[in-house]
């Protein structure tokens, strides 16, 4: 029997006692998806999600009244954050160089208890930077480059898949590999691993410049299909390659995070075979719901960088 609406439930998660509230609250009215179902999704997907969150400052988007209500971004750990939640204080400057005049105290979501705590706050979307922090909470250089493929109508996921193959080739020209992930919204994200330490490591300014150079090169080669210009008026029918998410202050939705859309879709890692099929067939790719993601993970595990 489920708890009565509005009642609180105490649960033990990894040795931590959490008070869970409003399990029956509908967070996705179109599908009737409740907070309890969201908590179940995050618990079930945690084995593949948590490695993508490990050591990364997490920015949350919260929908306390469901996705048809208002939402807000939250960077700092909120009042009432449990003492056992790991946090990191990082400078507000985009370069993470410490030249800014303030800091932000981010939570780090590296265990199921923290993930459950965040989900209970209706933090449906979990966004992370391209850099991690060390054991003392000090930001390292980025360990990856990300390019966000954002289609301008009438372009869609099919066109994103076609352009993703072009981006993959352009990155290969620079001796970089990449992994594709649906955004859970409209497009695709491509992640290219980078060394975070040593001579070859780049700071956030360096990775931003590299991503921008790739985007501008592809716009020059394929001006009818690709744009690197942020102005939305210049995007119709093209795929915008958003290179700016490599800035030290910017974030990208984490693989396996839910999205605050009409349906409970989630960012989902793909194989390149799937992207190639999507480039050929307009109906081969779709943004997956949380139930579809759980079925997929049960069958395939995490295909990111497989």
C-alpha positions in Angstrom: 0.0 0.0 0.0 1.4 3.4 -1.0 1.6 6.2 1.7 -1.2 8.6 1.8 -0.8 11.8 -0.2 1.2 14.4 1.6 2.7 12.0 4.1 6.4 11.8 4.7 8.3 8.5 4.6 11.7 7.8 6.2 14.0 5.6 4.1 17.5 4.2 4.6 19.7 4.8 1.5 23.2 3.6 1.8 23.2 4.0 5.6 21.7 7.5 5.4 18.2 8.2 6.7 16.2 10.5 4.4 12.7 11.9 4.8 10.9 11.5 1.5 7.8 13.6 0.9 4.8 13.7 -1.5 5.5 10.5 -3.3 2.1 10.7 -5.1 2.7 14.2 -6.4 2.4 14.3 -10.2 5.5 15.9 -11.7 4.7 15.1 -15.3 0.9 15.7 -15.8 0.8 14.6 -19.4 1.9 11.1 -18.5 0.8 11.1 -14.8 4.4 10.4 -13.7 4.7 10.9 -9.9 7.6 11.9 -7.7 7.7 8.3 -6.5 8.2 7.1 -10.0 11.0 9.7 -10.5 12.7 8.5 -7.4 12.4 4.9 -8.6 14.0 5.9 -11.9 16.9 7.6 -10.3 17.5 4.7 -7.9 17.3 2.1 -10.8 19.5 4.1 -13.2 22.1 5.2 -10.5 24.7 2.5 -11.3 25.2 4.0 -14.8 24.3 7.6 -13.8 26.6 8.1 -10.8 29.9 7.6 -12.7 28.9 10.5 -15.0 28.3 12.7 -12.0 31.4 11.6 -10.0 33.5 14.5 -8.8 31.5 17.1 -10.8 29.8 20.1 -9.3 26.1 19.7 -10.1 23.7 22.5 -11.0 20.0 21.5 -10.6 16.8 22.6 -12.3 14.0 22.1 -9.9 10.2 21.8 -10.6 8.6 21.8 -7.1 5.1 21.9 -8.6 5.8 19.7 -11.7 6.9 20.4 -15.2 3.8 22.5 -15.9 4.7 24.8 -13.0 7.6 27.2 -12.6 11.2 26.0 -12.3 14.4 27.5 -11.1 18.2 26.9 -11.5 20.1 26.1 -8.3 23.8 26.1 -8.1 24.6 26.5 -4.4 23.8 23.8 -2.0 20.4 24.9 -0.5 19.7 25.6 3.2 19.1 22.4 5.0 21.6 20.4 3.0 22.5 17.3 5.0 26.0 17.5 6.6 27.0 14.2 4.8 26.5 15.7 1.3 29.9 16.4 -0.3 30.3 19.9 -1.5 32.9 22.0 -3.3 33.5 25.7 -3.2 34.6 27.0 -6.6 35.3 30.5 -7.8 32.5 32.2 -9.7 34.8 33.2 -12.5 34.3 31.3 -15.8 37.9 30.4 -16.1 38.0 28.8 -12.6 41.2 30.7 -12.1 40.3 32.2 -8.7 40.3 35.8 -10.0 36.6 36.3 -9.3 35.1 38.0 -6.3 33.1 35.1 -5.0 32.6 31.4 -4.7 29.7 29.0 -5.2 29.2 26.0 -2.9 28.1 23.2 -5.2 26.9 19.8 -4.1 28.8 16.8 -5.6 26.5 13.9 -6.3 28.6 10.8 -5.9 26.3 8.4 -4.1 22.7 7.1 -4.2 21.8 8.9 -0.9 22.7 12.3 -2.4 21.0 11.5 -5.7 17.8 10.5 -3.8 18.0 13.7 -1.7 18.2 15.8 -4.9 15.3 13.9 -6.6 13.2 14.4 -3.4 13.7 18.2 -4.0 12.2 17.7 -7.5 15.6 18.4 -9.0 14.6 16.7 -12.2 17.5 17.9 -14.3 21.2 17.4 -13.3 23.7 19.6 -15.2 27.4 19.3 -14.8 30.6 21.1 -15.9 33.2 19.6 -18.2 35.7 19.7 -15.3 35.9 17.7 -12.1 37.2 18.6 -8.6 40.0 16.8 -6.7 39.7 15.4 -3.2 40.0 18.9 -1.7 37.3 20.3 -4.0 39.7 22.2 -6.2 38.7 22.3 -9.9 40.9 20.5 -12.3 41.3 21.3 -16.0 38.4 19.9 -18.2 38.6 16.1 -18.9 36.4 16.4 -21.9 35.1 18.6 -24.7 31.4 18.7 -25.5 29.6 19.9 -28.6 25.8 20.3 -28.3 23.9 19.7 -31.6 20.8 21.8 -31.5 18.4 21.6 -34.5 16.6 24.6 -35.8 13.1 23.7 -37.1 12.2 22.0 -39.4 15.5 20.2 -38.7 15.3 17.5 -36.0 17.1 14.5 -34.6 17.6 13.0 -38.1 19.6 16.0 -39.2 21.5 16.0 -35.9 22.5 12.5 -36.6 23.8 13.4 -40.0 25.8 16.4 -38.6 27.1 14.2 -35.7 28.9 12.1 -38.3 30.5 15.2 -39.6 31.6 16.3 -36.2 32.9 12.8 -35.4 35.1 13.0 -38.5 36.3 16.6 -37.7 37.3 15.5 -34.2 39.0 12.4 -35.6 41.1 14.8 -37.8 42.3 16.3 -34.5 43.0 12.8 -33.0 39.9 12.9 -30.8 37.2 10.3 -30.4 33.7 11.1 -29.2 30.6 9.5 -27.7 27.0 10.4 -28.7 24.2 11.1 -26.3 20.6 12.2 -27.0 19.9 15.4 -25.1 16.5 14.3 -23.9 15.2 17.5 -25.5 15.7 18.0 -29.2 19.2 17.2 -30.2 22.4 15.3 -29.5 25.5 15.9 -27.4 29.0 14.6 -28.4 31.6 14.1 -25.7 35.3 13.9 -26.6 37.6 12.7 -23.7 40.7 14.9 -23.0 43.6 14.6 -20.6 42.9 16.7 -17.5 46.6 16.8 -16.4 50.0 16.9 -18.1 51.4 18.9 -20.9 48.6 18.2 -23.3 45.8 19.3 -20.9 43.8 22.4 -21.8 42.0 24.8 -19.5 38.4 25.8 -20.2 39.4 28.6 -22.5 41.4 26.2 -24.5 38.7 23.6 -24.8 36.2 26.3 -25.7 38.5 27.6 -28.5 39.0 24.1 -29.8 35.2 23.4 -29.9 34.5 26.7 -31.6 37.2 26.0 -34.2 35.6 22.7 -35.0 32.1 24.2 -35.2 33.3 27.1 -37.5 35.2 24.7 -39.7 32.1 22.6 -40.3 30.0 25.7 -40.9 32.5 26.7 -43.6 32.4 23.2 -45.2 28.6 22.7 -44.9 26.9 26.2 -44.7 23.6 24.8 -45.7 23.4 22.3 -42.9 25.6 23.6 -40.0 25.9 26.9 -38.1 28.1 27.9 -35.3 26.3 31.2 -34.8 24.1 31.5 -31.7 21.6 33.9 -33.2 18.4 31.9 -33.5 17.3 33.7 -36.6 20.2 32.1 -38.4 19.3 28.5 -37.4 16.1 27.5 -39.2 16.7 24.1 -41.0 20.3 23.9 -39.7 22.0 22.3 -36.8 23.6 24.7 -34.4 26.9 23.4 -33.0 27.0 25.0 -29.5 30.6 25.1 -28.5 30.0 27.5 -25.6 29.2 24.7 -23.1 32.9 24.2 -22.7 33.2 27.5 -20.8 34.3 27.0 -17.2 31.0 28.4 -15.9 28.7 26.5 -18.3 27.1 23.1 -17.8 25.5 20.3 -19.9 22.8 17.9 -18.9 24.3 14.7 -17.5 23.8 11.5 -19.4 20.8 9.7 -17.9 19.4 12.8 -16.3 15.7 13.4 -16.7 14.5 16.5 -18.5 11.7 18.8 -17.5 9.7 18.3 -20.7 6.1 17.3 -21.2 7.1 13.6 -21.1 9.8 12.2 -18.7 12.5 11.9 -21.3 16.2 11.4 -20.3 19.5 12.1 -21.9 20.6 8.7 -23.3 24.0 7.5 -24.6 23.9 5.9 -28.0 26.1 3.7 -30.1 27.5 5.0 -33.3 25.6 2.3 -35.2 22.4 3.9 -33.9 23.5 7.4 -35.0 24.4 6.1 -38.4 21.0 4.5 -38.7 19.4 7.7 -37.6 21.3 9.6 -40.3 19.8 7.2 -42.9 16.2 6.9 -41.5 14.2 9.8 -40.2 12.4 7.5 -37.8 15.3 5.5 -36.4 16.0 7.8 -33.5 13.9 9.3 -30.8 14.3 10.9 -27.4 13.7 8.1 -24.9 11.5 8.2 -21.8 12.8 7.0 -18.4 11.0 3.6 -18.8 12.7 3.1 -22.2 16.0 4.1 -20.7 15.7 1.6 -17.9 14.8 -1.2 -20.4 17.8 -0.2 -22.5 20.2 -0.2 -19.6 19.0 -3.6 -18.4 19.7 -5.0 -21.8 22.9 -3.1 -22.9 24.3 -1.5 -19.8 26.0 1.9 -20.3 27.0 2.2 -24.0 28.8 5.5 -23.4 32.3 5.1 -24.9 31.6 1.4 -25.5 
